């Protein structure tokens, strides 16, 4: 039997997601969230002491879901390019299937309403991306650029591709757009030439 308390908490979170995306932080009072979720305002504050705590919880849950989806199947990939391509495909699939959550993350990515603690914890969910970029730089397959810059370019490109794919109904065209988007990003961040030659050249430059 499902826990009634768990159902109410889920209703609050799902309703808050809808309203925050539609109306923003200030336009979404807790009284409206409670009304739309079908619970008493006191019930909302039983689970979340403040609206700030509610949006932090929603932010972390959304980030965790996106990160988990992006990591799916990575243990089967052996190369940096293969991992990044799989992450890309997983991320596009998650973004298209969860448009509202994607909008929420974009809307509140730099919002002052998300606490620093929640923001730092949310970013930590994607530390594997930073590690793969560093690994690719070390292997000589990715340009030796600032990793946060490379990840920022990846994120902004991903957002554009998700928005475009969501507009397309033809599965074949969707696949083409996804691949074109990944090719565009990969060609921008990859280091041309043989990785072994690149390592030797970089080693000599440091002497």
C-alpha positions in Angstrom: 0.0 0.0 0.0 1.3 3.4 -0.9 2.2 5.8 1.8 -0.4 8.6 1.8 2.2 11.0 3.1 4.5 10.2 0.2 1.7 10.8 -2.2 1.0 14.3 -0.8 4.7 15.2 -0.9 4.9 14.1 -4.5 1.8 16.1 -5.3 3.3 19.2 -3.7 6.6 18.8 -5.6 4.9 18.1 -9.0 2.5 21.0 -8.6 5.3 23.3 -7.5 7.3 22.4 -10.6 4.4 23.3 -12.9 3.8 26.6 -11.1 7.4 27.7 -10.8 7.9 27.2 -14.5 4.7 28.9 -15.4 4.6 31.8 -12.9 8.2 32.1 -11.5 9.2 32.2 -7.9 7.4 35.4 -6.8 4.3 34.5 -8.7 3.9 31.2 -7.0 2.7 31.6 -3.4 2.6 28.5 -1.1 -1.1 29.0 -0.8 -1.5 28.4 -4.6 0.8 25.4 -4.5 -1.3 23.9 -1.7 -4.6 24.6 -3.4 -3.5 23.2 -6.8 -1.9 20.1 -5.1 -5.1 19.5 -3.1 -3.5 19.7 0.3 -3.8 22.1 3.2 -1.2 24.8 3.5 -0.2 23.4 6.9 0.5 20.1 5.1 2.9 21.8 2.7 4.8 23.4 5.6 4.9 20.0 7.3 7.1 18.7 4.5 8.8 21.9 3.6 9.4 24.6 6.2 9.7 27.4 3.6 9.1 28.0 -0.1 12.9 28.3 -0.4 13.3 24.8 1.1 10.7 23.5 -1.4 12.4 25.0 -4.4 15.8 23.7 -3.2 14.4 20.2 -2.8 12.8 20.4 -6.3 16.1 21.7 -7.8 18.1 18.9 -6.3 15.7 16.2 -7.3 15.6 17.5 -10.8 19.4 17.6 -11.1 19.7 14.1 -9.6 17.2 12.7 -12.1 19.0 14.4 -15.1 22.4 13.2 -13.9 21.3 9.6 -13.4 19.7 9.5 -16.9 22.9 10.9 -18.4 25.1 8.3 -16.8 23.0 5.3 -18.0 25.2 2.8 -19.8 28.5 4.7 -19.4 30.3 1.7 -17.9 30.0 0.0 -21.3 31.9 2.8 -23.1 35.7 2.7 -23.2 36.6 5.9 -25.0 36.2 9.6 -24.2 34.3 10.2 -27.4 32.1 7.2 -26.9 31.2 8.4 -23.4 30.4 11.9 -24.4 28.3 10.7 -27.3 26.3 8.4 -25.0 25.9 11.2 -22.4 24.7 13.5 -25.2 22.1 11.0 -26.4 20.9 10.2 -22.9 20.7 13.9 -22.1 18.6 14.7 -25.2 16.3 11.8 -24.5 15.8 13.0 -20.9 15.3 16.6 -21.9 12.7 15.8 -24.6 10.8 13.5 -22.2 11.0 15.9 -19.3 10.5 19.3 -21.0 9.1 21.0 -17.9 12.0 19.8 -15.7 14.4 21.0 -18.4 12.7 24.4 -18.4 12.9 24.5 -14.6 16.6 23.8 -14.6 17.3 26.5 -17.2 15.0 29.0 -15.5 16.6 28.6 -12.1 20.2 27.7 -13.1 21.5 31.1 -12.0 18.5 32.1 -9.8 19.1 33.8 -6.4 16.2 31.7 -5.1 18.3 28.6 -5.1 20.6 28.4 -2.1 24.4 28.1 -2.6 24.3 24.8 -0.7 21.7 23.3 -3.1 23.5 24.8 -6.1 26.8 23.3 -5.1 25.2 19.9 -4.4 23.4 20.0 -7.7 26.5 20.7 -9.6 28.3 17.9 -7.8 25.9 15.5 -9.4 27.6 16.3 -12.8 31.2 16.0 -11.6 31.6 13.0 -13.8 31.4 15.3 -16.8 34.3 17.4 -15.6 36.3 14.2 -15.0 35.7 13.0 -18.5 36.7 16.3 -20.0 39.9 16.3 -18.0 40.6 12.8 -19.0 40.0 13.7 -22.7 42.4 16.6 -22.3 45.0 14.3 -20.7 44.6 11.8 -23.5 45.1 14.5 -26.1 41.7 14.1 -27.7 40.1 17.2 -26.3 41.4 20.8 -26.7 43.3 21.9 -23.6 40.8 24.7 -22.9 39.2 25.7 -19.6 37.0 22.7 -18.6 34.1 24.8 -17.2 34.1 26.7 -20.5 33.9 23.5 -22.5 31.1 22.2 -20.3 29.3 25.5 -20.6 29.4 25.2 -24.4 28.2 21.6 -24.2 25.3 22.6 -21.9 24.1 25.5 -24.1 24.4 23.4 -27.3 22.5 20.6 -25.6 19.7 23.0 -24.6 19.3 24.2 -28.2 19.3 20.6 -29.6 16.6 19.5 -27.1 14.4 22.4 -28.0 14.8 21.7 -31.7 14.2 17.9 -31.3 11.1 18.6 -29.3 9.6 20.4 -32.3 10.1 17.4 -34.6 7.8 14.5 -35.0 9.7 12.4 -37.5 11.9 9.9 -35.6 14.4 9.7 -38.4 14.9 13.5 -38.5 15.2 13.6 -34.8 18.1 11.1 -34.9 19.7 13.2 -37.6 19.4 16.4 -35.6 20.8 14.7 -32.4 23.8 13.4 -34.4 24.4 16.7 -36.1 24.3 18.5 -32.7 26.9 16.1 -31.3 29.1 16.3 -34.3 29.0 20.1 -34.1 30.1 20.0 -30.4 32.7 17.3 -30.8 34.3 19.0 -33.8 34.5 22.1 -31.7 36.2 20.6 -28.6 38.2 17.8 -30.1 42.0 18.2 -30.7 42.9 17.4 -34.3 45.7 15.0 -35.0 46.7 11.7 -33.6 46.4 11.6 -29.8 49.9 10.1 -29.4 51.5 12.8 -31.5 49.6 15.5 -29.6 50.9 14.2 -26.2 54.5 14.2 -27.5 54.0 17.8 -28.9 52.5 19.0 -25.7 55.3 17.4 -23.7 58.0 19.1 -25.7 56.2 22.5 -25.4 56.3 22.2 -21.6 60.1 21.8 -21.6 
